[in-house]
Amino acid sequence: MPNPTLLGISGSLRSGSFNRKLLAEAARLFGEANYTEANLNLPLYNGDLEDAEGIPAAVQLLSDQIVAADAVLISTPEYNKGISGVLKNALDWVSRTKGTPWSGKPVAILSATAGRAGGERAQVMLRNSMVAFRPRILQGPEMFLAETSVQFDEDGHLKGDLYIKTLKDLMASLRAEIGRG
């Protein structure tokens, strides 16, 4: 079997965000795969824009990347006890594209936050936001990375054995879910 294709989606646009670092670590610990990170720098969803111009090219690209991926990794920050507007906007836009890009797609959810809870509430909100799309969201192990400023070494790798084990286990579960077809 050829290497699976993984799509990483970060709910943070910052180039140095901890969620993007966590996605990179997840892809590394997954093992052999073709990994791409999506670009969520999209216009705000606006029905008038959609009516006048159709689906923006960047949104269609994201939808096509979801369809082409064997699995999707989503890492969300927690902003005010929920997912970022950037991530919610992307979900809203993709829901307007043709077909059902999320349907049956294996999805692993992660979160990285500066706080102590590691994004637990954001993950609940993200799971609820995705129910209508009918992906195969992994139920665990849950990856909540807390106090992010001290969790990565200078090479961008996770430092804590518990976090590394949890992320390895989550990636093994994702690999198994891909294998189920």
N, C-alpha and C positions, 0 to 999 in steps of 0.2 A: 504494500500500500504506500502511495506517495505521502510525503509530509503533509499533514493537515494545514489548512489555512486558518489562521486566527486573526480576528479583527479586535483591536483594542479601542475602547471608547472611554475617554476621560471627561468627567464632568467639570474639569477645570481647564481653562484656556492657557494659563501661565505655562511657559516653556519649561520652567524648573519646578513645576508643581509636584507635590508628594504623590498625588494620584497617578501622574504620568510615570513617576519613578516606580510606583507599585505595579503598574501595568508592565513596565519593562522587566521587573523582577519576576512577575508571573509568567511572562513569555519565556524568560531564560530558564526558569524552573520547570516549565512545561516540557522543554526538550525540543527535539527536532520539529520545526514547524516553519511555515511561511507566515511571518507576523507583519501586520500593517497597523498603524495607529490612524484612526479616523480624525478628520478635521471638523470640529464642531463650531467653527467660526462662521456661523450661518446668519442670514437676516432673521429678525424676529418674525415669528409666524404672523401673517396678516392675510385674512381671507380676500381682501381687496387686491393685494399683490398677487395672490394665487390666481384670482379671476382674471386680472389684467395681463399677467406675464407667464402664468403656469408655474410649474415646480422649478425652483432655481436649480441650476446645474450642480451646485455644491450639495444640495439636498438629494438630488437624483444619484449623484456619485455615492453618497453615504448609503442610500437605500440599496444600490447595486453592490456595494461592499458587504453589506449585511447578507444579501442573497448569496454572494459568492463564498462567504466564509463558512467553514465547517463548524465554527463555534465563535462566540463573541464573549469578550471580557469587558465588563463595565466597572470602572472604578469611580466612585462618587465622593466628593467632599460632602460635608454636612454644613449647610448654610442655614442658620436660624431654624434648626431642627428639621431640615428637609433637604431635598436634592437641590442642586444649583439650577438657576434659571436657564443656563446654557444647556444642561442635560434635558430638562423638561421641554425646552424649545425644540431640540433635536428630535425627541420622541414625537412631539406634536407634528412636526414637519414630515417625518418618515411615515406617519400614519396616513398622510394625504397622498402618498405615492401609489402607483398602480400595483396590484398584487398584494401579497401578504408577506413582506420580507422577513418578519420575525417568526412566523408560524412554524412550530416544530424545531426552531433553532436552539441548540444547546447554548446556554448563557450562564456564565459565572459572574457573580456580583462580589465586588470588593469595595472597601472604603478606607480612606486615609484622612485623618483629621488631627488637628492640633489638640483637641480636647481628650478627656479621659475615656469617653465611651467609644471612640473609634469610628463613629458614623452609624451606629446602630439604627437610629431613627431615620436617617437618610436611606438606609437599605430597605427598611420597611416601606417607606414611601415609594422607592423605586420599584420594588416588587409589586406594590399595589398599582402603580402607574402602568405596569407592563402586562397585567392580567389579560386585558382585552386583546393583546397581540398574540397570545397563546404560544410563547416560547417555552422551551424546556429549561426552566430556571433551576439550577442545582440548589438543593436545600441545605447543603453543607459539605464540608465544614465551613462555618461562617468566618470570613476574614475581615476583622475590624482592626485596623492599624491605628493605635492611639499615640498621642504625644510624638508626632511624626518628626519633629526637629531633631530627635536623638535616635531615630530608628535606622538610619542609613549610614553606611561608611562612606569614605571619600570616593569610592568607585560606584556609588549608587546602589550597593547591595544591602539587603536587610542584615541587621546585626543580631537580633534576638532569636535564639534557638526555637522558642515556641512559635513565633511568627513565621519563621522559615518552615518549620514542620507543618503548620497549618496551611501555608500557601502551597507547599509541595503536595499535601494531601488533597487540596482543592483542585490542583492541576491534574493529579492522577484521576480524580473523579470526573473531571472534564474530558480527559482523554478516553476514559471508559464510556462516557455518554456519547462521545463522537462515534465510538466503535459500535454502539447500539444502532446507529443509523437513523 
